[in-house]
Amino acid sequence: MVEFINAMLKRPGWAWYQQFLRSEVLPHATAFSYLVMAGELVAGICLLFGICTRAGAAIAAVLFLNYMLAKGRWFLSPDSEDAAVFFSALVVMLGAAGRSFGVDVFLARRWPNALIW
């Protein structure tokens, strides 16, 4: 993770986000690497099995937004696949994802008014 952050700090990017990377992420790189791994694992399991699909999509959107900002990209960058994945996760999060297949189908039948399903 340290190598990735150092490489991203050498590229032109968002000054406020690079300052965040220098002051907060680099000194605590081990903790942030575990947080990223846990976020990717939770998002992947949620989206793969349809368990709390919207929450998994929200986690994925936050992760890819951070990847995009670390690279100095923005939504209109034509070479940013992170923006495409961010918008895909946003659609899954805002839509009624998980209501046809997966564990969320059974959870939504049991608790129909819960917003998380």
N, C-alpha and C positions, 0 to 999 in steps of 0.2 A: 504494500500500500504506500509506503514511503517513496518508493521509486516512481509510482504513478503520480503522486502529488507533486513531487519535485519536477517531473516532466511537464505537468500541467502548469506549474508556476512559471516555467520558462516560455510558455506560449502567451500571446496576447489574449487577455480575457477580461472578465468583469473585475474591476479593482476591489470592490467591496467583498466579493466572494473570495478572491485571492488573499485578501487580508484575513478573512475567516479561516482559510486553509492554513495560513502561516501561524496565526495566533492561537487557534483552538485545535485544529485537527492534527497538525504535525507534532505538537508536544504530547498528544494523547493518541498517537497513531494506533497503538495496539488495541485500545478500547474501541476506537472507531472501526477498526477492521473487524472486530468481533460483532459490533452492532450491524455493520453492513452484511456480514455473513448470516447473522440471525434474521435480518430483514429479508434477504434474498431467499432463505430457506422457508420462512413463514409465508411469504408471498407466493412462492412456488407451490408449496403444499396446499395453501388455500385455493389457488386457481386451478391446480391439477385435480383435486378431489372435490371441488365445489363446496368447501367448508368455509363459511364466512367469506364468500366470494367478493363482496363489496369491500370488506376490510383488506383483503389481500390485494385487491386492485389499488386501493388507496396507498398501501405500503409500496407497491410497485411504482406508482406514479411519483411518490416522493423520492424513491431511489433514483429513478431515471431523470427527474428534474435536477437532482444533485450531480449526477454524472454529466448532464448537459452543461450545467453552470461551471463545473470543474474544467471542462474542455473549452470554455469560453464561447460556447455556441448559444444560440437562441432558437426560438421556434421556427423562424423563417430560413434557417440555414439549410441550403439544399443538400448538404452532405451529412446531416445529423440524423442518424437512425434513432437516436435517443428520443427525439421529438415525436417520431412516429409511434414508438412504444409508449411514450407518455400519453399521447392522445388515445391510443388503444386502451390503456389502463383507465383513462378518464371515462371513456364510453362504457366500459364494463362497470365502473364504479357508479355512474349515474343511471345506468339502465337497470332493467330487472334481471340482471345476470344471476345465474344459478337457480332459476325457478323451473327449469325443465329437467336438468340432469344434476346429479351430485347429491351431496348430503343436505344442501340448503333446501331442497324440495321438501324433505321430511320435516326439517326445522320450521319452514314457513307454514306448513300445514298445522303443526303443533302450536306455534305462536305466530299467528298471522299478522299481528299489529307491531311486531318488533321491526325496527328500522334496519337492523344489521343484516337481515337476510335479504 
